[in-house]
C-alpha cells in the first residue's frame, strides 16, 4: 500500500503521488520539497499526522490537504515505505 501511494497516489481520494514532489528515491527537490528517504517510520508517521490534524503549518499549505485526505492506515504504510527508500 505504501509503495502504491508513494509512486501513484490515490486518485479516488485525491492524494497525489508522493514521488511527484519528493522524487522516486525520496531525495526531495530542495529547497521546497525535503528529503523523505531513510527517515524513521515513526517520525514520518508523526509528521504526517501533524499535517493531517493541521497542527504543523510549515508546508505552504501543500502537505496539510494531502495528509488530511489520507487514512491513518495509508499514512502508516507510506511512512514504512519511505523508511526503506535510499
C-alpha positions as CSV (number, residue, x, y, z in Angstrom):
1,X,0.0,0.0,0.0
2,X,2.8,2.4,0.9
3,X,4.6,1.8,-2.4
4,X,1.3,2.2,-4.3
5,X,0.6,5.6,-2.7
6,X,4.2,6.8,-2.8
7,X,4.5,6.0,-6.5
8,X,1.0,6.5,-7.8
9,X,-1.1,8.3,-5.2
10,X,-4.8,7.6,-4.7
11,X,-7.0,9.1,-7.4
12,X,-10.1,8.1,-5.5
13,X,-9.3,10.3,-2.6
14,X,-7.3,13.0,-4.5
15,X,-3.9,12.1,-2.9
16,X,-1.1,12.8,-5.3
17,X,1.9,10.6,-5.6
18,X,4.5,11.4,-3.0
19,X,7.3,10.9,-5.6
20,X,5.9,13.7,-7.7
21,X,7.4,16.2,-5.2
22,X,9.9,14.1,-3.2
23,X,11.3,12.2,-6.1
24,X,11.3,8.4,-6.9
25,X,14.1,7.7,-4.4
26,X,12.8,10.2,-1.8
27,X,15.8,12.5,-2.1
28,X,13.4,15.5,-2.5
29,X,13.7,18.6,-4.6
30,X,15.4,21.2,-2.4
31,X,14.7,23.7,-1.1
32,X,10.9,23.3,-1.5
33,X,10.4,19.5,-1.2
34,X,12.5,17.9,1.5
35,X,14.3,14.5,1.5
36,X,12.0,11.8,3.0
37,X,14.0,8.7,2.3
38,X,15.6,6.9,5.3
39,X,13.6,8.8,8.0
40,X,12.4,6.6,10.8
41,X,8.9,5.5,10.0
42,X,7.6,6.6,13.4
43,X,9.0,10.1,12.8
44,X,7.4,10.3,9.3
45,X,4.1,9.0,10.6
46,X,4.0,11.5,13.4
47,X,4.8,14.4,11.0
48,X,2.1,13.3,8.5
49,X,-0.4,13.1,11.4
50,X,0.5,16.6,12.5
51,X,-0.2,17.8,8.9
52,X,-3.4,15.8,8.9
53,X,-4.8,17.4,12.0
54,X,-3.4,20.9,11.0
55,X,-1.0,21.1,13.9
56,X,2.0,21.5,11.6
57,X,2.0,24.6,9.4
58,X,5.4,24.9,7.7
59,X,4.2,23.4,4.4
60,X,2.9,26.4,2.4
61,X,-0.4,24.5,2.6
62,X,0.9,21.7,0.4
63,X,1.1,18.7,2.8
64,X,-1.9,19.6,5.0
65,X,-4.6,18.9,2.4
66,X,-2.8,15.8,1.2
67,X,-2.4,14.3,4.6
68,X,-6.0,15.2,5.5
69,X,-7.2,13.0,2.7
70,X,-5.1,10.1,3.8
71,X,-6.3,7.4,6.2
72,X,-4.2,6.6,9.2
73,X,-3.5,3.2,7.6
74,X,-2.3,4.9,4.4
75,X,-0.1,7.2,6.5
76,X,1.5,4.3,8.3
77,X,2.0,2.4,5.1
78,X,3.7,5.4,3.3
79,X,5.9,6.1,6.4
80,X,7.1,2.4,6.4
81,X,7.7,2.5,2.6
82,X,9.7,5.8,2.8
83,X,11.9,4.5,5.6
84,X,13.3,1.9,3.2
85,X,14.0,4.3,0.3
86,X,17.6,5.1,-0.5
